[in-house]
Amino acid sequence: MPIEENLFLNTLSFEFPKEPVTFYFSLEDRTDCRLTMLKKHNLFPQNIKDIFPNIVKSDMLFTSFDRQTDGLLPLAVDFRLPENYFLVKRFYNRLISGYLKNRGLFVEPNHITKDNQAWKLNNYENSRQDCNLYDRFTLKVDYDHFNRRPQLILSFDRPALVYKTSVETLLTSADTDPFTPSDTPQPTADLVNRVLYEQPVTREDGTVYNIRKIDKHKYLSENWKEYNTQFAYPIMNRKLAAYLGFDDETDEEQANANSQYADFMPKNRYKKYYDKIKYFYQTFLDNADFRVLFPIAKDGFFVGKQNTGQTYQIRQ
């Protein structure tokens, strides 16, 4: 007789609102408020022609989501309709991003799916004094077709090392005295791919907040006038690691070794990943504030026999 075992899946089920939610839309962008641009027609609500009868697939649509904004037209959006799934997912991703940022985490959206990856400092497991180690977790909005309900998938991604020396210091610290021989070449900007950016800013009332970004150094230097390399720290990559003289398995090029490859990993790593996922859930998601946004069950992760998607299967 086969031995039955419970599969602990890293999914958190919740329910869509029973009543439609009012979103606000415009066919034009605004300079006096922040709107989200919906470039693809699959992001348009199913009943968009109720307010814009002449809209076509190639049009741009702008929204403040559920934030009432003067000059934007209201429209009731039924979250349960399959035609509204991608718009609803974009809305939920925006909620997740704001929630995690307010908890002091660095948050990086996937440029294609817009799923949010949260970076949590973890120097407890870090053996390098010149770097900070960040555990990375992706919180993905998904739909469980088997059980006919939305769910969040929480996955543990590969950690990242961030060099403690700023880009400004890295690129200016080398000895440029031509009379001083050196075997170390002058560092150049091509050593830096992506950066973790954190700049404290003081408001007029004296309170301080942090500007946090994760992006490519080249893109920020060319497109952001306020970019200050004093507050930009290189995310470790192979070029930079080779220049600094160490080879570490935690590098940016291998960052995609995430939950979808879990079945190919040694079994003894399941428990380690489950512990990290459980820690993140208990620390950031298992509370009343998060359940206001996502009414997830109080008993935590889904436990059952079905695998409803690309998730970790934690065998205990």
N, C-alpha and C positions, 0 to 999 in steps of 0.2 A: 504494500500500500504506500503510495507516495506521501512524503512528508509535506504538509501544508506550511507555507510561510507567508507572513504578512509582508506586503510591499508598502513601504512608507514613501509616498510620492511627495515631491516638493511642490505641491499645488495647494492653493488656498481658494476654495470656492466662495462665491458670493452671488447675489441676485441683482438683476437690473431693477431700476425704479419701476414700480407698477404703473405710474402715470407718466405721460410725456413731460420732458423737461424743456423749458423755454430757452432757446439759444437766440443770439442776435447776429444779424448778417448785413453785409454791405457789398456792393459791387466795386467799391473803390477803397483804397487804403486811406488811412488818416494819419496826420502828423501830430495831432493833439492827444492821441491815445494809442495804446499798443494793441494791435490786432494780429491775429494769426491768418496767414495766407493759405488758402486751400487751392492748390494748383491742379490737382487731379479730380476729374469728375466723380470718381468713386468715393471722394470725400464729401460730395454734396449730399445734403439730406434728401431723403426719398421724395419729400413734398416741397422741394425748393421752388417749384413753379407756382406755388400758392402765393409767394411774395415777389418772385421774379419770373413772370410767365414767358419772357423771351430769352431766358438764359440758355446758353449752349455749352457743350462739353469743353470747348476751348476757352471759355471765359474764366477769369479769376474771381474767386469768392473770398471774402474776408469775414472773420468772425471774432467776437469777444467771448464766445462760448456762452456760459450762463450769466456773465456779468452784464447787467443792463447798461447800455451806453446810448447816450443821446445821438439821434441821427441814424441808428441802426434799426433794422426792421426785425421784430420778434417772430419766432416760428417755433411751434411745438415739435420737439423731436422725440420720437418713440424709440427708446434704446433697444427694444426687443425685436425690431424689424431687422432682418438680415441685411437689407439694403443700407442701413445706417451703421453697420458694424465698424467700418474703417473710421468714420467720423467720431463715433463713440470711443473707439480705442485712442484716437488722437487726444480727445478730451481727457480721458483717464490718464494718459501718459503725462499730460500737463499737470494734473493733480499730483501724481507721484513725484514728478520733478520738484515741484514747489515744496511738497511735504518733506522730502529727503534733504533738500537744501536747508530748510529751516531747522533740521536736526544737526547742522554743521558738517554735512558730508559733501564731498565733491561729487558732482553728478554729471555724467557724460551721456548724452543721447546717441543712440545708433543713428547714423545719418540717413539710413534707408527706412528702417522699421520704426524709428523714434522710441524704441524701448530704452529704458533708463538703466545705466550702469552706475552703481554707487561705489565710491572708493572709501574704504575704512582703514585708517592708520593702524598698523599692527607691527610695531617694532619688537614685540615680545618674541616673535619668531625670526627676527632679523639678525643676521650675523655680521652685517656690514655697518661700520660706524660712519661711513661717508655717505650713506643713503638712507632714505626712509622706505619702509616696506608697506605697501597698501594691499589689503585684501579687496577683491572686486566682486560685486554681486550684481546680477541683472534681475530686475523685477519686470516681468513681461505680462502684459494683458493678453489673454487668450480666450478661446471658446472651447468648452468641452462638449463636443457634438454627441458623445455617447450618453452623457447625463443631461444634456440640453441646458447648460448653464454657463455663465462666464466664470473665469478663474484667473488667478494670478499664479505665474510660475516663477519661483525664486530659485535661481541657480548660482552656484559659486564658480567664478571664472578664475583664470590664472592670475596670481598676484603680480604686482608691478613694483619695480624699484625706481625711486625718484632720487636723483643726485641732489645732495643738500647744498651744493654750490650753485648759485644763480647763474643764468646765462650770461649776464653782464660780467660777473667775476670770472667765469670760465674763459670768456673770449678776450679778456684784458689782463689776465693774471700771468701769462707767460712772459718770460724774460726776453725783452726785445733789444737788449744791449748787443750790438753787433760784435763787440769785443769779448763777449762772454760766450765761450763755446757751449753748445747744448745739443744732446742727442734727441731731445724731444721737440718735434715740430710745433710750430705755432698753431694753436687750435683755431679751427674755422667753423663758420656757421653750419656747414654741412654735417658736422658731428651731431647737431641737435635736430631731431625730427619733431616730436611732440613735446609739449611742456605742460606742467601743472602750474597754474598761475594763482597766486593768492596775494591780494593787496589790501591792507587795511585802509579804510576811508572814514574820516570824521565828518559827521553831519553838523549842520549849523547849531543844533541843540547840544552838541558835545558827545553824543553817542557814536559808537564806532561799529561799523559793519565791514565785512570782507567781500571783495569782489573775487569770485572763484571761477576759473575756467580751465578746461582741458582741451587743447587744440594744437594745431601745428604752429611751430614757431614762425615759419615763413609766412603762413596765412595771416597770423596776428600782426606781424611786423609790417605787412603790406596793406592791411585793411582796417586796422584799429589804431586811430590816432593816439589814444591814451595808453597804448601798450608800453610798458616799462619793464625792460629786461632785468631790472633789479629784483623784481618779484616773480620772475619766471624761472622754474626749475626743470631741468631736462629729465624726461622720462627715459630710462635706460634703454638703449638699443645696441645692436652689435657693433656699430662703428664707434660709438662713444665708449663702450666697454673695452674694445680693443685699444683705443687711445689711452684709456686709464690703466690698462694693463691687467684686467681681470676678466674672467669668463664665467658668467653666472647664468643658470638656466632660466632665471626669471627675466625675460626681456620682452620688449614690445612686439617683436616679430612673431612670437608664439602666443600672443594674447588670446587667440581664438580657440584655444584648447578648453572649451567650456562644456556645459552639460550634455550637448548632443553627442559627445564622444565618451560619455561615462561608461557605456557598456564595454569599451575596449580597454578600460583601465584596470589595474590590479584590484582584486576585491578588497584588500586591506585599505584602499583609499576611499571606499564608499563611506566607511564610518567616519573618517576624518572630514570628508566633505559634508556629511550629514550634520556633524557637530557644528561646523561653521554656519551652515544654513539655519540650523536651529538657533544658534546664538543670534544671528541677524534678525530672525523672526521675533525672538523674545525681547530683544533690545529695542527694535524700531517699529515693529508691526503689531505686536500683541498688546494693544492699548486702545483706550476709548477714542482718542483723537484720530487714529487711523481708521477705526471702524465707522466713524462719521462719514469718511470718504468711501470706504469699501466695507460693507457689512459682512466681513469674513466670520466664519464660525469660531466660537470661543475655544473649541477643542483642537484648534490648530490644523495641521496638515491632513489632507485626505489620506485615508487608509483603506485599502481594498485590494481587489484582485485584478482590476483593469489598469493598464497603462494608457492614459488618455492623451499622451503626446510625448514629445521628446523631453523626458524628465529623468532625474536620477531615480534609480531603484535601490533603496537602502535596505539590505537584508539583515535582519537581526534575529 
